Amino acid sequence: MAFTEVMGVEDLLQLADRVIFAKTGKHLDDLQRAILWGTLVGERYGKIAEEFHVSEGHIRDVGAKLWQQLSQELGEEVRKSNVRATVERLKYSNFLFLNFSPDLVQIDNRVNYCYHNFSPVAPAANEDKTGVSANNDNSKIRFDLAEMPDFRASFYGIQEELAQLKEWIISQQSRLVAVTGIRGMGKTALGVRLVQLIQDNFDIVMWRRMRFGQPLNLLLTEILTFLCPDRDFPESRDEKLSILMECLRQYRCLIVLDNWDNLAVNVTSGMKGDRAGDNDGELWRRLGECAHQSCFLILGYSPPRAVWQLQGEKSGVRWLQLEGLGAAAGDIFRDKGLSDEDKWGYLIDIYRGHPGWLTTLAVMIQDFFGGRVGDFLECDIIFVDDEMKNSLGRDFNSLSDGEKQVMVSLAGADEPLSLRELIERLEMRHKSNIDKGDLLGAMQGLGMRGLMERRRRDDVMVFGVAPWWRQYLSREYGG
C-alpha cells in the first residue's frame, strides 16, 4: 500500500491506539491499524483488502467492529466518515487525562503514555541526565518491555540459535544483528528467549514492535524519549540519529525491533535499496559501522540491504536466517499426542520444520485423523488452511513482478531447476529473451526472504520452492 505522508496522521493513530490499549490492554493489530490509517488518508477499503489479501467484505467487518469499539470507549458514535474529526477533537480535549489517569499524563496539550511495567530508576549521584547509571549495577538496569510478548508455550529446538546469538552479542559485542525468516518461523519467540537470557548484561533493554506504516522519525523519537527522558529533540531524523549514536556509545543498550519490515520506509521490498528521501539505509549503516557498545537486534521477514552487505565475521554486523526446526519439530507432535512416530520425519520434511504450520497441522490431524499421522499421509495432500493462504498471499503480493514470475515458474516445475532450466522456462513462458541480470536480482531477493530453496544436484546448483508454495501457486495460477 503506497501510504501518503500526511501531517498528523501518525499522531492520531497513536492516540487511538492508546485509547484501545488503556481499556483492553491490547494495541491495534496490523489490519486495524491499516484500516484506520487508510481511512484517515482517504484510502479505499478495496485497496487495503488487496494489500492484506483478504476480501473487501472482511475489511468492512473489521472496520465496523473498530468503529464500534472506539464509539464505546469515547462515548460518542464513531463512523468511517467522522473518525478523523473525532480523534482530532479528542487530541485537544481532557478526555484521556480524566479517564485514564495515572497511566496517561497530559502536559501542554500533549498526552504522554506511561507503560504499566515501566519503572524508571530515580537518578543517583553517579548518573547523568539520561537517568542511567554509569556503572553496570544490575539494580540500575532500565527496562521498557511492555511490547515484548509473554510467551508461555514451549520453546522448540532453538538452543543452537540462542547460543549463536549470545556469542555474537555478548562475546563478540556485535552492534547490529538481524534474525529473519518466513512468517511463523519463530523469530519473535527466539528474540524473547534471548532477551530473557542476556538482559542483565546491559544498562538499558528496550523492545519495540513495529506497526504497519510506522515512520522512522517517530521510532527514533520513541527510543530517544526513553533513553534521554529529560532532553529535547530536533525534528531532523539525521540529528536524532546523531543523538541516538551518542547514547549507544555512552551506555550499553539492547534494543529489539520486532517486525522491522513494517517501518514506513520499508513498505516496499526491503531488498530494493533506499528510496529517494528515505534514510533507513543510513540508520542501519551507522548502527553497524560506527563504534558503540550497544546492540540493535532486528527481527523480520528479510534483512535490510545494509545488513546483507556489511555482515561478516570481522564486522560488527551479523545475520541469522531461521531455516526450520528439523528433528526437534517432533516435540510439537509429541505435545499434541500424535502417533506413528516413525512417520514424523517425512511430515516434518514436507513442511520444512515450520513450527507454526506444524502446530496447526498437528491439531488438524488430531481432530480429523485421531492423531494418526500415517492416515493423514495416505491422503497424499498438502494441507494449506485459510490462515496459511492469507499469509502466503501477503508474502506473494509483496514481491516484485520479476520475483513473482520466478516463484510461479519454480512452483510449476516437477523438480528443482538449474539456472539454465529456469531461464529456458521463463523465456518459453514469455516467448522472449529475459534480462539475466534482473533474473539474478529477483532470485537474490527470494533467497534473502527464505522463499527460494537451493541445493546441489550432480554438482549443479538447483532451485525450487517449498511444497506449500507449489500447492498454493498451482491453485492460484494454474501451475
Buried (B, 14 or more C-beta within 10 A) or exposed (E): BEBEEEEEBBBBBBBBBBBBBBEEEEBBEBBBBBBBBBBBBEBEBEBBBBBBBBEBEBBBEBBEEBBEBBBEBBEEEBBBEEBBEBBBEBBEBEBBEEBBEEEBBBEEEEBEBEBEEBEEBEBEEEBEEBBBBBEEEEEBBBBBBBBBEEEEEEBBBBEEBBEEBBEBBBEEBBBBBBBBBBBBBBBBBBBBBBBEBBBEBBBBBBBBBBBBBBBBBBBBBBBBEBBBBEEEBEEEBEEBBEBBBBBBBBBBBBBBBBBBBBBBBBBBBBBEEBEEEBBBBBBBBBBBBEEBBBBBBBBBBBBBBBBBBBBEEEBBBBBBBBBBBBEBBBBBBEEBEBBBEEBBEEBBEBBBBBBBBBBBBBEEBBEEBEBBBEBBBEEEEBBBEEEBBBBBBBBBEBBBEBBBBBBBBBBBBEEBBBBEBBBBBBEEEEEEEBEEEEBEBBBBBBBBBBBBBEEEEEEEEBBBBBBBBBBBBBEBEEE
